[in-house]
Amino acid sequence: MLTCSRHATNRERRALPAAVVPARMSELAVAPARLVTLPLFEAVTGYGEKAVRRKIEDGIWLCGHEFIKAPDGRILVDMEGYQKWARGQRRA
């Protein structure tokens, strides 16, 4: 477990995979997920859950392009698909 200090201890650095060993914990970067939940999508883009559901209901967003339905029934937005749609680059 990482401590609250500004610098990671040597022990903590050894516990992290080599690809994510920062000199300081403030330098730790997290790669964004391609598929995100609606609350996270709203926080990142400003599009609310209602707006997303409306785009899906109206057929503006297509399953497998801008979103998928997870096995548990949740809608996950494909960030790559969203970016293509936002740029007008989506192919149907």
C-alpha positions as CSV (number, residue, x, y, z in Angstrom):
1,M,0.0,0.0,0.0
2,L,1.3,3.4,-0.8
3,T,1.9,5.9,2.0
4,C,0.7,9.4,2.1
5,S,4.2,10.9,1.7
6,R,5.1,12.8,-1.4
7,H,7.8,10.3,-2.5
8,A,7.3,6.6,-2.9
9,T,9.5,4.4,-0.7
10,N,11.9,2.0,-2.3
11,R,9.7,-0.9,-1.1
12,E,6.6,0.7,-2.8
13,R,8.5,1.2,-6.0
14,R,9.5,-2.5,-6.0
15,A,5.8,-3.4,-5.6
16,L,4.8,-1.5,-8.7
17,P,5.2,-2.9,-12.3
18,A,8.3,-1.5,-14.0
19,A,6.2,0.5,-16.4
20,V,4.7,2.6,-13.7
21,V,7.5,3.3,-11.3
22,P,7.5,7.1,-10.8
23,A,10.2,9.1,-9.1
24,R,7.4,10.8,-7.2
25,M,3.8,9.7,-6.7
26,S,2.6,13.0,-8.1
27,E,4.1,11.8,-11.4
28,L,2.0,8.6,-11.6
29,A,-0.1,8.6,-14.7
30,V,-3.1,6.4,-15.3
31,A,-4.1,5.4,-18.8
32,P,-7.8,6.1,-19.6
33,A,-10.1,3.2,-20.1
34,R,-11.6,2.8,-23.5
35,L,-15.0,1.7,-22.1
36,V,-16.4,4.0,-19.4
37,T,-19.6,4.1,-17.3
38,L,-22.1,6.9,-17.8
39,P,-21.2,8.8,-14.7
40,L,-17.5,8.9,-15.7
41,F,-18.4,9.8,-19.3
42,E,-20.5,12.7,-18.0
43,A,-17.6,13.9,-15.8
44,V,-15.2,13.8,-18.8
45,T,-17.4,15.2,-21.6
46,G,-20.3,17.0,-19.9
47,Y,-22.9,14.8,-21.7
48,G,-25.4,13.7,-19.1
49,E,-26.9,10.2,-18.8
50,K,-30.2,11.4,-20.2
51,A,-28.5,12.8,-23.3
52,V,-26.6,9.6,-23.9
53,R,-29.7,7.5,-23.5
54,R,-31.6,9.7,-25.9
55,K,-28.9,9.3,-28.5
56,I,-29.1,5.6,-28.1
57,E,-33.0,5.5,-28.2
58,D,-33.0,7.8,-31.3
59,G,-30.5,5.6,-33.1
60,I,-27.8,8.3,-33.3
61,W,-25.4,6.1,-31.3
62,L,-25.1,2.5,-32.4
63,C,-24.3,-0.5,-30.3
64,G,-20.8,-1.6,-31.0
65,H,-19.8,1.8,-32.3
66,E,-20.3,4.5,-29.6
67,F,-21.5,2.2,-26.8
68,I,-21.8,-1.4,-25.7
69,K,-24.1,-3.1,-23.3
70,A,-22.1,-5.0,-20.7
71,P,-23.1,-8.5,-19.6
72,D,-24.7,-7.1,-16.4
73,G,-26.9,-4.7,-18.6
74,R,-25.0,-1.5,-17.9
75,I,-24.3,0.9,-20.8
76,L,-20.6,1.5,-21.4
77,V,-19.5,4.3,-23.7
78,D,-16.7,3.5,-26.1
79,M,-14.5,6.6,-25.9
80,E,-12.9,5.9,-29.3
81,G,-16.3,5.5,-30.8
82,Y,-17.5,8.7,-29.1
83,Q,-14.5,10.7,-30.4
84,K,-15.1,9.4,-34.0
85,W,-18.8,10.4,-33.7
86,A,-17.8,13.9,-32.3
87,R,-15.5,14.4,-35.2
88,G,-18.1,13.2,-37.7
89,Q,-15.8,10.3,-38.7
90,R,-18.1,7.3,-37.9
91,R,-18.9,4.8,-40.5
92,A,-22.2,3.0,-40.2
